[in-house]
Amino acid sequence: MQTVSLYDEGVRFFHDPDLHYEITADNSVRVDPATGECVMYLGIRDYIVDGERMRKRIEMMAGAPMLFLEPIDANGNRKWDGVVNITWEPNGEYKNYQEQCVSDPEKISEHYDPDTAMTNDGTVVRAAFVFAYDDYVKYVIKKEGAADRYVSAYNVTSVVLNQNEYICSVISTNGDRFLSVLESGRENAIKVTITFDLAYDFTDDQRGVNLFTMSDTIAQITETKLT
């Protein structure tokens, strides 16, 4: 099995819904000084091969059919300081997932097993944003010797953990809820909003975002001509 990079497949963040202006380190996105919101568009541009306009489709076929997003610092490490929340406007095709633990729970949160579980009651921990819609999408919260607990993961990036609880998975409790296809073309662009705390001191702080899947996610990549 070959590991592919979403970036190498053309997945980018853009300033505009028409996917004209790519966000880069030298062309960074603006944070609204009134609301703290940073708006980006996730997508893939159509492209030309031998004079033909082509469309690319990346569909997650097996494993966890889900995409995650997290803020990272200049060194590529996750950094939630000053980030209030992440939201998106659902656009695309969806699949179901009901496994009680994903292959890489450490990618969702630092609090992913009994050894890393927070021991303080009512502790708020951060979790990677998952591209899924409505409250049928849940974080699976586990605790040794106790029944699983489920908390909404829809447009949420923080979870309250009770004593010795940890986050092991994200599941759909009713039907297809996880974004499972990325497709080129401006009509398939996905609007993502990151909200920052304007009271936080971002002096000399550089941020980016990391878009990722689980290690057992298997994607099928197809290219078709547009007529």
Buried (B, 14 or more C-beta within 10 A) or exposed (E): EEEEEBEEBBBBBBBBBEBEEEBEEEEEBEBEEEEBBBBBBBBBBBEEEEEEEBBBBBBBEEBBBBBBBBBBEEEEEBBBEBBBBBBBEBBBBBBBBEBEBBBBBEBBBBBBEEEBBBEEEEBEBBBBBBBBBEBBBBBBBBBEEEEBBBBBBBBBBEBEBBEBBBBBBBBBEEEBBBBBBBBBBBEBBBBBBBBBEBEEEEEEEEBBBBBBBBEEBEBEEEEEEEE
